[in-house]
Amino acid sequence: MIAEIIATGEEIRTGALADTNSACIAQELEGCGVEVTRLHGVGDDLHRLSALLKEVGGRADVCVVTGGLGPTVDDLSAEAAAEAAGVGLRLDPPALESIEAFFRARNRPMNPSIRKQAMLPEGADVLFNPVGTAPGFSLKVGGCLCLFLPGVPFEMKRMLADQVLPRIAALMGGRRDHRLIKTLSCFGLTESLTGERLAGLGAEFPGVRLGLRAKFPEIQVKLYASGADEDGVSQQLEKAAGGVRQRLGDIVFSDSGEPMEAAVGGLLRKRQATLAVAESCTGGLISHLLTEIAGSSDYFIFSAVTYANHAKTAVLGVSADTLLSCGAVHEDTAREMAAGVRRVSGATYGIATTGIAGPTGGSAVKPVGTVCIGLACEERTLGFRFHYTYDRRSMNKQMFAMKALDILRRELMALPHR
Amino acid sequence: MIAEIIATGEEIRTGALADTNSACIAQELEGCGVEVTRLHGVGDDLHRLSALLKEVGGRADVCVVTGGLGPTVDDLSAEAAAEAAGVGLRLDPPALESIEAFFRARNRPMNPSIRKQAMLPEGADVLFNPVGTAPGFSLKVGGCLCLFLPGVPFEMKRMLADQVLPRIAALMGGRRDHRLIKTLSCFGLTESLTGERLAGLGAEFPGVRLGLRAKFPEIQVKLYASGADEDGVSQQLEKAAGGVRQRLGDIVFSDSGEPMEAAVGGLLRKRQATLAVAESCTGGLISHLLTEIAGSSDYFIFSAVTYANHAKTAVLGVSADTLLSCGAVHEDTAREMAAGVRRVSGATYGIATTGIAGPTGGSAVKPVGTVCIGLACEERTLGFRFHYTYDRRSMNKQMFAMKALDILRRELMALPHR
């Protein structure tokens, strides 16, 4: 079964708003075994929208449309749908009743313009909206079942789950095809080198399609497979994932799509270990990432963002001699920062970053993009130096943070440091 | 002049990634006076992509395509373009030279698969990519100039500005219409309340179109106007912006589109003041935001992310009595954290957050979404408590961080605290 998705609205057409609804709908449809072939964005233009609906109606089995159901003159979806289907508009009593009930339940007066939302194409079925004032509707255009939803994301999501997916499941009957995706997250090789290591893998695992995606600063290897037997598809993907792991080795840090900070958090929890962080050039980003994970207070206890040198000395006990002789950006300073934050906090592990995120502050010896990373634990204290060549401060920060977390991951898994 | 935009990639088609590139391109094209009529998303499918290019080639004047220029087998844009234009692929020497130069400049070995990126359709002109390894290209398909860019957003943006917009300006010749957008960034009212305060403003400023956009956690008021006279359009927008400011007052924190952390940084620099932060529930996010701004080391000196209670006592000197009698989430604790981090660091201002970002850790008295914020300066130390009702941990963290920065902004501007 083939589906297309249409997002409507001037804010979509002009780019004032990035369309996130369509991605959400595509994921849900693909999850049901529907193949999404095209996404479309169009403005509030009656004839362009009705022409597009006719075009899709002649090609797809299902089309989900968002936006244009509101009470104002630029809300044109019902009119465009009627034009595409060659029918008129009529007042839909169940739609009107659902709108009136929404206002009654909230003790709010109903503005007369709201009645426009109950004008649906002849032959349409209303899709009730329990969380907003604009009902949706479904209508056949050509051979295609078109489902119209509001553009407000949380209303759209609720109606997609309650009203649209059950209708699509019914349409599919017994022909449900399971489309699964497996994501292996990697760090440590460029996208092209990752691709070279995986060359020819497709031939080894027929039926599994392989895609690479740079989700900076990680590289994701995505495996796609589909079939009627969900367990079979899942096993196929697991086997292919094994093949990917064999070729990529320890650069794969997760096979569930979880980010590096969650993988590291899981390892710390498994070892009942705690972590403290000393950040200079990453400016709080490592701590922010770690604390995005619910339950991170089980292992993350403290971070010192010591942007100024005197904070490195006062809070972390970095020696003034080291700062003077080596400078703030040095392996020895990073080691002392990591050891200091571990000592101050009593954590099992301490990690530290000090470097030059740019755009200024670089020199010939320590150019922008240089980062020194420290790691301290009971057994040892290590210092590393790396150099990256990104043009943007925020990318340098992200790469520095990822590298520091990966060094900790390698230590926790007893992998070689590189 | 009519333009369409195509985003390619399995991650776009399946919804694994929301397409933000197209919105960015649409804004820029509209800004040049080009009318964007349709946006498209398609997967890595050679025939679907070439068919779409042919379709657009028969309809639009310009088409910008993102994605599919990489070194791996699922990167199909050049092949699809060649098929749509009815030509073959050939090795493009300037493209190869630009790729080799990229690797030489970074002292990185060039792996063989990268050469694929220099295979362009016959008749194509290379578009150099100064920030990545995959060059783009332009090619006529039917009557339409198609411009192919990488899918990585920062590479796409750089090439859009350097390579695409000048070519479009040249195409338009003297027919250029200036389409300007002015953004006023607001914090402190919901989108609907902001909209109500601005009701009727459109009638006061004919020719200026007003749009509201929720860019969580801020609300952006966007003013659009266009015309042949750039200065006139700009003045029109400035007048309307004055009208917006009059109605919204001190909730407008920027009229240049800069984020809150840049606005606060600008105020600190103007006052030659410094800042230290004590973060509990925001987990490093405030520091991360502040240090995203280049030059923030001029005013930001230290942050302590004291996730564990003993870190609050040991590093910030929060009294054990306060923690025992009031708990970690309390106005008094926030005040002591702010005063402590200011004292430890010697900063002019200290701000602090302590709260419950969720999903667990809430109680009847202090539910998830509760945040206490402290502010310390020479004259006084203040504590505040707020409660938000977002479902997601990351949204709570963002809102808490934004509120703390807004409290500092109000203090720096001597605005009333609310």
Interface residues (C-beta under 8 A of the other chain):
Chain A: A7 E11 I12 R13 T14 G15 A16 L17 A18 D19 T20 S22 A23 C24 I25 A26 Q27 E28 L29 E30 V36 T37 R38 L39 H40 G41 V42 G43 R48 L52 I181 E191 S192 L193 G195 E196 A199 G202 R209 L210 G211 L212 R213 A214 F216 K222 Y224 V277 E279 T282 G283 G284 L285 I286 S287 H288 L290 T291 E292 A294 G295 S296 S297 F300 I301 F302 S303 A304 V305 T306 Y307 A308 H310 A311 A314 V315 V344 S345 G346 A357 G358 P359 T360 T389 D391 R392 R393 S394 M395 K397
Chain B: A7 G9 E10 E11 I12 R13 T14 G15 A16 L17 A18 D19 T20 S22 A23 C24 I25 A26 Q27 E28 E30 V36 T37 R38 L39 H40 G41 V42 G43 D44 R48 L52 G70 P71 T72 V73 D74 R106 N111 P112 S113 I114 V131 T133 V152 F154 G211 R213 K222 V277 E279 T282 G283 G284 L285 I286 S287 H288 L290 T291 E292 A294 G295 S296 S297 F300 I301 F302 S303 A304 V305 T306 Y307 A308 H310 A311 A314 V315 V344 S345 G346 A357 G358 P359 T360 R393 S394 K397
